[in-house]
């Protein structure tokens, strides 16, 4: 099955046969930042390039920022170029977490003005299940010149804009973290547990079927559409711990025809940098 931004394993295999795309392996474990790359070297889709969440899909942490700020345009363009991507080629990202990490790369392409990007539905587990070929080690990559990129800041909100939007009831802030983290019952990563008062919990796994593939557009719309309610789609703002898994909800919204929702990049890990900001439990 092929959708505009979502490819089945068989559809991606067909694309590989005519080299019409560049594939990125985005597997990553927040608690063990080197594990995803080790898994990649052991086994990955043919020709896939590794995208490291901390080094390639994020910029340097700054005072007051969250754990995964956006990369700047030159940094991201350089990464894409040395990975073999150039305008006109489809970028396809995958992981082993239902798109929880890979969607960050898909969204970055959108943010930097290129919509020729898709996810492998079900990630590498779907590829395994289909019995398709894998390879190990580092592939040979024909590097491309870096493309001039510019971010679209209309797609993101700052902390100040989130505060203002919530105070005026102008936005719906959807937190993609697991319910136990949202409620402050556990917090394995950040220094403070809880959530932003006024936000709602919408764990990104609600977008997924039991096998890790995305649910139908109608099923996703029933959930995310209910959050939007009478608001415009751009008033739906996604967050998580650091602006990564929230991109899965952004991707799902696009699948469901809810176009224009936005990202609070700093998310929870930025919110808690100022102890004066309220915390909900």
Backbone bond lengths (Angstrom), bond angles and torsions (degrees), N, CA, C in turn:
res aa  C-N    CA-C-N  psi(-1)  N-CA   C-N-CA  omega(-1)  CA-C   N-CA-C  phi
1 X - - - 1.472 - - 1.523 109.33 -
2 X 1.320 116.73 133.22 1.452 121.33 179.67 1.511 109.48 -120.68
3 X 1.310 116.32 127.81 1.453 121.40 168.51 1.509 106.50 -114.86
4 X 1.275 116.90 171.56 1.457 119.89 -175.24 1.516 112.14 -57.63
5 X 1.315 118.12 -40.47 1.461 121.03 -176.34 1.529 112.24 -118.70
6 X 1.307 117.02 11.00 1.453 121.34 -177.50 1.525 109.38 -136.82
7 X 1.340 116.64 126.13 1.453 122.09 -176.91 1.527 110.79 -118.66
8 X 1.320 116.16 136.82 1.452 120.02 171.23 1.524 109.01 -74.84
9 X 1.321 116.50 166.30 1.457 120.19 177.96 1.526 111.27 -59.71
10 X 1.326 117.23 -42.06 1.465 119.65 -178.79 1.527 111.36 -67.88
11 X 1.318 117.09 -36.68 1.462 119.53 178.30 1.526 110.81 -66.29
12 X 1.317 116.34 -40.15 1.466 119.12 178.37 1.525 110.71 -67.51
13 X 1.308 116.96 -38.17 1.465 119.40 177.30 1.529 110.60 -57.97
14 X 1.313 117.00 -41.03 1.464 120.38 179.16 1.523 110.96 -63.67
15 X 1.317 117.15 -38.19 1.461 120.32 177.94 1.522 111.30 -66.27
16 X 1.319 116.85 -37.35 1.462 120.42 -179.99 1.523 111.77 -61.60
17 X 1.307 116.16 -30.43 1.457 119.87 -177.04 1.524 112.49 -66.77
18 X 1.335 117.04 -24.14 1.472 118.48 177.68 1.532 112.43 -116.86
19 X 1.349 115.68 17.93 1.475 123.18 175.64 1.524 112.62 49.35
20 X 1.321 115.89 41.91 1.465 119.72 -177.74 1.522 112.96 -88.49
21 X 1.323 117.44 5.64 1.457 118.67 -174.76 1.523 110.97 -148.65
22 X 1.321 114.15 165.05 1.461 121.93 172.41 1.521 106.42 -118.86
23 X 1.325 116.91 127.57 1.463 121.63 -174.41 1.523 109.84 -105.03
24 X 1.324 115.22 138.79 1.462 121.41 179.98 1.525 109.73 -122.88
25 X 1.319 114.69 128.63 1.458 122.55 174.75 1.523 107.52 -92.00
26 X 1.331 117.22 117.56 1.464 122.32 -174.41 1.515 113.02 -111.19
27 X 1.315 118.47 19.11 1.456 119.32 -178.27 1.528 111.14 -59.98
28 X 1.319 115.22 135.16 1.462 119.91 -174.65 1.518 109.34 -159.49
29 X 1.338 115.69 141.86 1.462 121.98 176.66 1.524 107.03 -119.97
30 X 1.329 117.09 117.29 1.462 120.23 -175.67 1.526 111.78 -57.86
31 X 1.321 116.95 -38.29 1.456 120.49 -177.46 1.532 113.08 -78.95
32 X 1.337 117.37 -12.12 1.469 122.17 -178.55 1.534 107.99 -145.19
33 X 1.337 117.21 81.25 1.471 121.15 -170.82 1.525 115.81 -60.53
34 X 1.318 118.17 -15.97 1.456 119.23 178.84 1.510 114.57 -93.91
35 X 1.315 117.31 -9.65 1.463 120.89 -172.78 1.527 112.58 -65.95
36 X 1.328 117.45 -40.49 1.453 119.86 -178.12 1.520 112.39 -62.11
37 X 1.320 116.71 -40.82 1.462 120.13 179.49 1.519 110.91 -67.23
38 X 1.324 117.22 -38.43 1.464 120.39 176.50 1.524 110.81 -61.51
39 X 1.328 116.59 -42.89 1.465 120.64 177.27 1.526 110.68 -63.25
40 X 1.319 115.85 -39.41 1.470 120.97 178.95 1.527 110.97 -60.98
41 X 1.328 117.11 -47.63 1.456 120.12 -178.89 1.524 111.56 -61.67
42 X 1.310 115.81 -33.24 1.467 119.98 -179.67 1.517 111.53 -72.18
43 X 1.331 117.25 -39.79 1.463 119.74 -175.58 1.516 110.62 -166.25
44 X 1.326 116.43 128.27 1.463 120.35 178.68 1.523 109.94 -154.86
45 X 1.327 116.15 170.57 1.460 120.62 178.05 1.527 109.99 -63.35
46 X 1.321 118.46 148.74 1.459 121.17 -178.34 1.527 112.23 -55.26
47 X 1.330 115.42 124.79 1.453 121.26 176.67 1.502 116.09 79.57
48 X 1.322 117.37 -0.37 1.462 119.98 -175.54 1.525 111.60 -66.48
49 X 1.330 115.34 143.54 1.458 123.70 176.50 1.526 107.11 -103.15
50 X 1.330 116.91 144.94 1.461 118.62 179.74 1.526 110.67 -87.13
51 X 1.334 115.89 134.82 1.465 123.01 175.27 1.519 108.15 -114.70
52 X 1.314 117.20 113.03 1.465 122.48 -177.95 1.525 108.84 -88.16
53 X 1.324 116.20 125.26 1.462 120.33 -175.83 1.520 111.93 -56.74
54 X 1.322 117.57 -47.60 1.464 120.39 -176.38 1.524 112.21 -71.21
55 X 1.332 117.36 -41.04 1.459 121.35 -170.23 1.522 114.09 -92.02
56 X 1.336 117.42 -32.59 1.464 121.13 -172.90 1.526 113.83 -109.30
57 X 1.330 116.76 -32.84 1.459 120.57 -174.62 1.519 112.40 -105.86
58 X 1.335 116.46 10.51 1.458 121.77 179.97 1.523 109.08 -143.75
59 X 1.332 115.57 158.42 1.449 121.19 173.82 1.518 110.19 -100.10
60 X 1.326 116.57 178.50 1.473 120.01 -179.53 1.533 111.40 -63.62
61 X 1.319 115.59 142.79 1.462 120.87 175.32 1.527 108.62 -69.64
62 X 1.308 116.05 133.07 1.466 121.80 -179.74 1.523 109.53 -115.47
63 X 1.316 115.90 165.91 1.455 119.96 175.98 1.526 109.31 -58.86
64 X 1.311 116.25 124.09 1.461 120.91 179.01 1.506 115.25 85.94
65 X 1.329 118.01 -4.63 1.470 119.88 -178.87 1.517 110.80 -87.27
66 X 1.323 115.14 170.31 1.450 120.91 171.45 1.516 111.04 -79.52
67 X 1.334 115.52 -174.28 1.459 121.05 -175.01 1.516 113.85 -74.31
68 X 1.327 117.78 -21.96 1.463 120.72 -176.89 1.536 111.39 -135.65
69 X 1.332 116.63 72.32 1.476 118.29 175.05 1.529 110.35 -61.78
70 X 1.319 116.14 162.33 1.454 119.11 177.84 1.526 110.75 -70.17
71 X 1.339 117.60 144.60 1.465 119.42 171.72 1.522 109.26 -68.37
72 X 1.333 116.44 152.36 1.462 116.32 175.16 1.526 109.10 -77.98
73 X 1.322 115.89 167.52 1.465 120.96 -171.90 1.521 111.97 -60.83
74 X 1.326 117.24 -42.62 1.470 119.64 -177.91 1.527 111.06 -67.24
75 X 1.321 116.65 -40.92 1.463 120.49 178.87 1.524 110.53 -60.86
76 X 1.313 116.33 -46.94 1.456 119.84 -176.74 1.522 110.93 -69.69
77 X 1.335 117.00 -39.14 1.465 120.46 178.29 1.521 111.23 -62.88
78 X 1.326 116.77 -39.64 1.461 120.48 178.32 1.520 111.08 -64.43
79 X 1.323 116.42 -41.81 1.461 120.60 177.58 1.523 111.00 -60.53
80 X 1.329 117.32 -47.14 1.459 120.51 -179.50 1.531 111.22 -62.49
81 X 1.335 116.23 -43.33 1.456 119.74 -178.09 1.525 112.65 -63.51
82 X 1.321 117.49 -46.95 1.465 118.68 -179.01 1.524 111.62 -71.65
83 X 1.339 116.62 -14.38 1.462 120.75 176.09 1.524 112.61 -88.17
84 X 1.329 116.55 -4.81 1.458 120.22 176.38 1.505 115.76 97.18
85 X 1.349 117.20 5.14 1.464 119.11 179.99 1.519 110.33 -89.77
86 X 1.327 115.36 144.44 1.464 122.41 172.29 1.526 107.44 -148.80
87 X 1.323 117.86 159.86 1.471 119.76 178.61 1.530 110.81 -54.67
88 X 1.323 115.02 138.88 1.454 120.72 -176.38 1.516 113.14 102.73
89 X 1.350 116.35 -18.68 1.456 120.15 175.91 1.526 109.41 -98.84
90 X 1.317 115.41 140.70 1.457 120.47 175.17 1.521 109.36 -77.60
91 X 1.305 116.66 132.14 1.461 121.86 173.38 1.525 107.96 -97.84
92 X 1.321 116.85 129.75 1.458 121.83 178.42 1.528 108.23 -123.97
93 X 1.320 116.68 125.68 1.464 121.97 -178.73 1.521 110.17 -113.33
94 X 1.326 115.23 148.86 1.462 119.64 175.73 1.524 109.44 -147.60
95 X 1.327 115.58 163.24 1.457 122.61 172.51 1.517 107.75 -148.73
96 X 1.320 116.41 -160.21 1.473 120.28 175.34 1.517 109.94 -122.50
97 X 1.335 116.24 25.09 1.467 121.50 -174.73 1.520 112.01 -130.45
98 X 1.331 116.35 36.31 1.453 119.89 177.58 1.517 113.96 64.05
99 X 1.321 116.36 24.64 1.465 119.96 -178.97 1.515 113.38 85.84
100 X 1.326 117.11 9.94 1.461 120.01 -178.14 1.512 113.94 -64.28
101 X 1.326 117.69 -28.10 1.469 122.33 176.15 1.526 110.20 -105.26
102 X 1.325 117.38 -43.86 1.465 121.49 -175.81 1.521 112.38 -59.61
103 X 1.326 117.13 -31.85 1.467 119.34 -179.88 1.519 112.11 -63.31
104 X 1.333 117.78 -23.91 1.466 120.26 175.51 1.530 109.88 -61.81
105 X 1.331 117.81 -43.59 1.458 120.49 178.37 1.521 110.38 -66.42
106 X 1.335 117.13 -44.02 1.466 119.72 176.53 1.528 110.08 -55.32
107 X 1.341 117.12 -45.56 1.464 120.35 -177.04 1.523 111.12 -68.94
108 X 1.333 118.28 -37.29 1.462 120.18 177.93 1.528 110.80 -60.78
109 X 1.300 117.13 -38.35 1.473 118.97 176.23 1.520 110.38 -61.02
110 X 1.304 116.68 -42.32 1.461 121.01 178.01 1.527 110.25 -63.85
111 X 1.319 116.23 -45.03 1.465 121.25 -178.96 1.523 111.22 -60.87
112 X 1.333 116.38 -37.52 1.462 120.09 -178.62 1.531 112.89 -92.14
113 X 1.314 117.09 14.56 1.458 120.61 167.10 1.503 116.70 91.59
114 X 1.326 118.94 17.11 1.465 121.09 179.70 1.524 109.30 -125.77
115 X 1.329 116.00 118.44 1.461 119.60 -177.30 1.524 112.69 -99.38
116 X 1.346 116.62 10.21 1.465 119.65 178.24 1.531 109.04 -87.03
117 X 1.310 115.31 66.57 1.463 120.87 -178.09 1.521 108.94 -144.87
118 X 1.328 115.15 148.14 1.458 121.42 -178.27 1.520 109.48 -149.89
119 X 1.326 115.37 167.23 1.456 122.26 173.44 1.528 109.66 -111.15
120 X 1.332 115.20 149.05 1.461 120.99 169.13 1.521 107.29 -80.39
121 X 1.308 116.61 117.15 1.457 121.40 -177.13 1.527 110.11 -65.50
122 X 1.331 116.21 120.62 1.456 120.42 -178.50 1.508 114.25 86.86
123 X 1.349 117.49 -6.46 1.451 121.52 176.05 1.513 113.70 62.00
124 X 1.333 115.10 -158.07 1.466 119.03 -176.60 1.530 112.51 -64.37
125 X 1.353 121.08 -28.14 1.466 117.93 174.45 1.528 112.85 -60.80
126 X 1.334 117.73 -34.93 1.465 120.09 177.43 1.523 110.80 -68.09
127 X 1.317 116.35 -35.75 1.468 121.10 177.26 1.529 110.09 -65.23
128 X 1.343 115.57 -44.30 1.467 119.81 176.09 1.524 110.52 -58.58
129 X 1.339 115.50 -47.98 1.464 120.27 -176.06 1.524 112.02 -61.09
130 X 1.325 116.07 -30.36 1.466 120.57 179.35 1.523 111.97 -80.82
131 X 1.331 117.23 -5.09 1.458 120.59 178.34 1.510 113.86 71.17
132 X 1.326 117.17 27.79 1.461 120.77 -175.85 1.526 111.25 -89.36
133 X 1.322 115.35 159.66 1.459 121.84 -172.28 1.522 112.28 -67.30
134 X 1.322 114.08 147.13 1.460 122.60 174.75 1.523 108.14 -128.29
135 X 1.324 115.86 165.49 1.455 120.33 174.92 1.526 109.08 -140.41
136 X 1.308 116.42 169.49 1.463 120.93 -179.38 1.524 109.79 -124.47
137 X 1.346 115.45 170.78 1.455 119.88 177.98 1.512 113.17 76.80
138 X 1.327 114.83 -167.02 1.462 121.93 -178.83 1.524 110.37 -97.77
139 X 1.327 118.14 125.71 1.468 119.29 177.11 1.524 111.28 -75.80
140 X 1.307 116.83 159.64 1.464 121.06 171.86 1.524 108.05 -76.25
141 X 1.296 116.10 132.04 1.460 120.69 -176.06 1.525 109.73 -121.37
142 X 1.307 116.53 129.56 1.467 121.33 173.76 1.518 107.53 -88.74
143 X 1.324 116.15 98.33 1.462 120.49 -176.79 1.521 111.10 -63.29
144 X 1.326 115.32 149.90 1.458 123.26 178.67 1.527 109.33 -117.22
145 X 1.303 116.04 161.42 1.460 120.07 175.17 1.518 109.60 -66.76
146 X 1.319 115.51 144.06 1.457 119.49 178.32 1.526 110.43 -66.04
147 X 1.315 115.61 137.60 1.459 122.32 179.67 1.525 109.79 -91.22
148 X 1.323 116.28 141.46 1.465 119.01 175.04 1.532 109.40 -67.67
149 X 1.312 116.13 125.10 1.457 121.64 -177.80 1.520 110.17 -124.23
150 X 1.317 115.71 153.02 1.467 121.58 173.75 1.515 107.77 -143.78
151 X 1.331 116.82 130.49 1.451 120.91 -179.67 1.515 112.50 -74.48
152 X 1.322 115.85 149.88 1.468 122.36 178.03 1.517 108.36 -101.52
153 X 1.315 116.51 97.24 1.460 120.26 -175.39 1.520 113.22 -71.39
154 X 1.324 117.97 -6.15 1.464 119.73 173.30 1.523 111.80 -70.32
155 X 1.335 116.74 -13.04 1.465 121.11 -177.59 1.522 113.24 -93.50
156 X 1.335 117.04 -1.77 1.462 120.43 -176.31 1.526 110.82 -129.40
157 X 1.322 115.14 157.54 1.458 121.78 174.46 1.522 109.44 -123.30
158 X 1.323 115.40 143.26 1.457 121.50 172.24 1.523 109.06 -84.49
159 X 1.327 115.70 171.02 1.460 119.24 176.08 1.519 111.16 -60.97
160 X 1.327 116.88 -41.99 1.462 119.89 179.58 1.524 111.41 -61.18
161 X 1.327 117.16 -37.91 1.463 120.49 179.39 1.527 111.24 -70.61
162 X 1.330 116.36 -34.47 1.471 119.67 176.12 1.522 109.86 -64.95
163 X 1.314 117.29 -45.31 1.466 120.74 179.08 1.517 110.65 -59.55
164 X 1.314 116.67 -46.60 1.463 120.86 -179.70 1.528 111.14 -64.21
165 X 1.330 116.48 -43.38 1.462 120.13 -178.92 1.507 112.88 -63.90
166 X 1.333 116.67 -38.64 1.461 120.06 178.02 1.524 110.82 -70.45
167 X 1.325 116.18 -43.21 1.469 119.66 -179.56 1.527 111.37 -59.05
168 X 1.309 116.72 -37.90 1.466 122.07 -177.51 1.528 112.48 -93.01
169 X 1.326 116.54 1.49 1.473 122.82 -178.36 1.523 111.55 56.16
170 X 1.334 114.23 39.45 1.466 120.10 -178.66 1.522 112.64 -97.68
171 X 1.331 116.65 -13.83 1.462 119.34 -179.48 1.528 110.23 -128.34
172 X 1.332 114.32 158.13 1.457 122.46 169.12 1.522 105.72 -111.00
173 X 1.322 117.03 115.17 1.458 121.85 -175.98 1.527 108.85 -99.97
174 X 1.330 116.07 110.02 1.471 122.14 -175.15 1.523 109.98 -104.30
175 X 1.317 116.02 121.41 1.459 123.04 -177.10 1.529 109.22 -97.10
176 X 1.328 116.82 121.14 1.467 121.96 -173.70 1.519 114.07 -85.48
177 X 1.332 118.36 0.19 1.460 120.24 -178.46 1.536 111.80 -71.26
178 X 1.315 114.58 163.87 1.461 120.53 178.01 1.525 110.07 -62.43
179 X 1.327 117.85 149.94 1.474 120.71 -176.73 1.526 114.04 -54.92
180 X 1.326 117.79 -38.49 1.463 119.59 -177.51 1.532 111.79 -68.18
181 X 1.320 116.77 -30.31 1.470 119.04 174.54 1.528 110.18 -75.26
182 X 1.312 117.28 -42.67 1.459 121.03 179.12 1.526 110.56 -57.49
183 X 1.318 117.16 -40.95 1.467 121.20 -178.13 1.524 112.97 -81.68
184 X 1.328 116.99 -3.50 1.454 120.40 178.74 1.514 114.09 78.05
185 X 1.338 117.36 16.56 1.459 120.22 -179.82 1.527 111.08 -74.01
186 X 1.322 116.34 -34.37 1.458 122.11 174.78 1.517 108.11 -138.76
187 X 1.327 117.37 157.05 1.458 121.62 172.72 1.519 108.37 -153.34
188 X 1.333 116.21 92.44 1.460 120.19 -174.73 1.524 115.07 -80.44
189 X 1.319 118.06 -10.19 1.463 119.98 -170.42 1.529 112.50 -122.82
190 X 1.312 117.53 -52.30 1.461 121.11 -174.19 1.526 111.68 -89.90
191 X 1.318 115.94 165.63 1.467 121.05 -172.55 1.523 113.17 -83.46
192 X 1.320 117.26 -13.91 1.461 122.33 179.74 1.526 108.01 -129.40
193 X 1.322 116.98 137.17 1.463 121.73 178.51 1.520 110.18 -97.12
194 X 1.335 115.76 153.69 1.462 120.33 176.11 1.513 112.33 126.81
195 X 1.327 115.66 -159.77 1.460 120.77 -177.77 1.526 109.95 -146.48
196 X 1.318 115.49 170.42 1.455 121.31 178.10 1.529 108.52 -77.66
197 X 1.318 118.62 122.85 1.470 119.74 178.07 1.532 110.90 -56.47
198 X 1.316 115.27 133.14 1.462 120.69 -178.07 1.513 113.52 96.89
199 X 1.346 117.54 -13.85 1.463 120.00 176.73 1.523 109.98 -81.24
200 X 1.324 116.01 163.99 1.456 122.42 177.08 1.519 108.36 -122.06
201 X 1.309 116.37 149.56 1.451 120.98 -178.06 1.523 110.51 -90.91
202 X 1.343 116.33 123.67 1.462 121.31 175.02 1.532 107.46 -137.82
203 X 1.356 117.41 80.02 1.464 120.82 -177.75 1.519 111.43 -55.32
204 X 1.322 116.26 137.71 1.464 118.41 -173.92 1.523 112.51 -65.33
205 X 1.341 118.44 -21.46 1.462 117.73 179.03 1.527 112.97 -68.33
206 X 1.337 117.83 -10.16 1.465 120.00 172.94 1.532 111.53 -65.07
207 X 1.331 117.01 -18.09 1.465 120.91 178.92 1.524 112.44 -82.09
208 X 1.338 117.19 -8.39 1.452 121.06 -166.65 1.524 112.75 -113.65
209 X 1.317 115.28 147.94 1.464 121.74 170.86 1.519 108.83 -81.61
210 X 1.323 116.68 174.72 1.462 121.09 -176.50 1.521 112.81 -60.75
211 X 1.339 117.64 -27.69 1.464 120.41 -178.45 1.525 112.88 -89.75
212 X 1.338 117.03 6.33 1.462 120.26 177.31 1.512 114.67 87.36
213 X 1.328 118.51 -0.50 1.458 120.87 173.58 1.534 109.23 -85.19
214 X 1.318 115.57 161.54 1.458 119.32 -179.35 1.526 111.18 -73.53
215 X 1.313 115.19 143.58 1.455 121.06 173.12 1.527 109.72 -66.85
216 X 1.316 116.57 172.27 1.459 120.50 178.50 1.521 110.25 -66.40
217 X 1.314 115.35 158.51 1.467 120.28 178.39 1.525 110.93 -57.86
218 X 1.325 116.58 -38.12 1.467 119.74 -179.34 1.527 111.33 -65.82
219 X 1.331 117.03 -41.11 1.459 120.30 179.25 1.525 111.33 -65.39
220 X 1.329 115.98 -42.32 1.454 119.59 179.11 1.525 110.54 -65.88
221 X 1.318 116.14 -41.47 1.464 120.23 -179.33 1.525 110.89 -61.95
222 X 1.317 116.80 -34.80 1.469 119.94 179.93 1.520 111.08 -61.28
223 X 1.329 116.52 -32.91 1.456 120.01 179.65 1.507 113.31 -86.68
224 X 1.318 116.86 -58.65 1.465 120.17 -177.96 1.523 111.62 -68.58
225 X 1.320 116.83 -34.84 1.464 119.53 178.46 1.510 111.76 -62.77
226 X 1.333 116.57 -34.85 1.462 119.75 177.79 1.520 110.90 -65.62
227 X 1.331 117.32 -33.18 1.466 120.28 176.70 1.522 111.21 -66.02
228 X 1.318 116.06 -41.66 1.466 120.02 -178.15 1.521 110.43 -63.33
229 X 1.325 115.92 -43.30 1.464 119.92 178.93 1.517 111.61 57.10
230 X 1.331 115.93 -125.62 1.465 121.20 -178.53 1.527 112.59 -88.34
231 X 1.310 117.16 -0.42 1.456 120.69 179.03 1.526 111.01 -76.69
232 X 1.322 115.98 161.10 1.460 120.71 168.43 1.522 108.89 -73.55
233 X 1.323 116.54 155.84 1.458 120.46 -178.52 1.524 112.09 -58.56
234 X 1.322 117.62 -35.35 1.469 119.97 -179.06 1.527 112.40 -68.41
235 X 1.320 117.05 -13.97 1.465 120.34 177.18 1.523 112.42 -83.14
236 X 1.327 116.51 -6.83 1.466 120.81 174.18 1.521 107.53 -85.09
237 X 1.316 116.21 115.48 1.463 122.47 -175.86 1.526 108.60 -116.61
238 X 1.318 115.76 130.57 1.458 121.10 -175.71 1.521 110.82 -104.37
239 X 1.315 115.46 142.57 1.459 121.86 176.33 1.521 108.88 -145.40
240 X 1.342 115.73 173.25 1.461 122.24 175.16 1.518 106.00 -160.77
241 X 1.327 117.82 -138.85 1.446 119.39 176.74 1.509 112.95 -78.69
242 X 1.340 116.38 -38.02 1.465 119.40 -176.02 1.521 113.83 -148.88
243 X 1.335 117.53 20.20 1.458 119.95 176.96 1.516 114.29 83.47
244 X 1.322 117.73 22.79 1.463 121.20 -178.51 1.529 110.57 -107.68
245 X 1.340 117.80 -68.76 1.466 118.82 -178.60 1.528 111.82 -65.15
246 X 1.330 117.35 -19.99 1.468 119.93 173.86 1.521 111.16 -58.21
247 X 1.338 116.78 -28.15 1.464 120.06 179.98 1.515 111.95 -66.90
248 X 1.332 117.01 -23.42 1.461 119.43 174.23 1.524 110.14 -64.44
249 X 1.335 116.95 -40.95 1.465 119.86 176.58 1.522 111.21 -66.84
250 X 1.323 117.45 -35.71 1.466 120.58 175.33 1.523 110.49 -63.06
251 X 1.327 116.00 -43.80 1.462 120.50 178.08 1.525 110.71 -62.28
252 X 1.336 115.87 -46.18 1.469 120.03 -179.28 1.518 111.06 -62.27
253 X 1.333 116.48 -38.05 1.467 119.33 177.72 1.523 110.85 -60.59
254 X 1.322 116.28 -42.22 1.472 119.40 177.71 1.520 111.15 -63.65
255 X 1.334 116.49 -42.22 1.466 119.87 177.00 1.522 111.31 -56.79
256 X 1.321 115.23 -38.59 1.463 121.08 -174.97 1.524 112.96 -85.90
257 X 1.328 117.26 3.28 1.458 120.26 178.83 1.507 114.45 82.87
258 X 1.334 117.13 14.57 1.465 121.58 176.37 1.524 106.32 -97.32
259 X 1.301 116.08 89.97 1.457 121.16 -169.89 1.530 111.32 -95.82
260 X 1.325 114.81 133.74 1.462 118.64 172.80 1.514 115.67 106.36
261 X 1.343 118.97 2.91 1.460 118.79 176.46 1.525 108.74 -66.58
262 X 1.324 116.17 161.73 1.466 120.55 -168.30 1.527 112.20 -126.24
263 X 1.312 115.68 172.86 1.459 122.44 -174.85 1.524 111.34 -119.92
264 X 1.328 115.90 131.61 1.463 121.60 166.74 1.523 105.74 -90.28
265 X 1.314 116.52 96.94 1.460 121.69 -170.49 1.528 111.47 -60.68
266 X 1.320 116.91 -47.50 1.459 119.92 -175.94 1.506 113.55 -63.40
267 X 1.319 116.38 -36.78 1.463 124.22 176.85 1.533 112.10 52.08
268 X 1.328 116.48 -156.33 1.460 121.21 -172.23 1.530 112.77 -58.24
269 X 1.334 116.81 -40.09 1.461 119.64 -176.14 1.523 112.25 -67.31
270 X 1.327 118.31 -22.74 1.463 120.77 173.21 1.527 110.86 -86.62
271 X 1.316 116.68 -39.76 1.467 120.92 -179.45 1.523 111.05 -53.77
272 X 1.309 117.38 -42.19 1.470 120.78 -174.09 1.523 113.21 -80.51
273 X 1.333 118.18 -0.58 1.462 119.38 177.26 1.530 111.97 -67.47
274 X 1.324 116.81 -24.19 1.460 120.89 177.89 1.530 107.65 -108.66
275 X 1.341 117.99 110.28 1.460 120.02 -176.85 1.523 113.87 -64.72
276 X 1.321 117.30 -12.26 1.472 120.20 178.59 1.526 111.64 -77.93
277 X 1.342 117.42 -16.34 1.466 119.47 179.88 1.524 109.45 -74.44
278 X 1.324 117.37 138.26 1.475 120.01 -176.53 1.508 112.50 -69.85
279 X 1.314 115.32 153.78 1.459 122.90 179.30 1.522 108.59 -126.30
280 X 1.321 115.83 129.52 1.462 120.97 176.88 1.520 109.93 -98.62
281 X 1.304 117.10 146.59 1.459 122.75 178.72 1.536 110.22 -128.17
